[in-house]
């Protein structure tokens, strides 16, 4: 099933993205979109990424470090720089 909605281009070249499309793409105020030209058609693609979607992208190597260990490493590095 294909839903269709129309919008007019303003004199400034702006277009209102219909509510149906914004909801389908999960778009909100301030979100970025890309207009992609392909084979005589235009595709609208959301460019914002929910940070939750990035979970697991970066793989951890080794054992997690505690905040105390990080602070100790910073202190050690700072004192080595003073010598």
Secondary structure, DSSP 8 states (H G I E B T S, - for coil): --------B-TTS-B---HHHHHHHT--TT--EEEEEETTEEEEEE----GGGGTTSS---SS---HHHHHHHHHHHHHHHH-
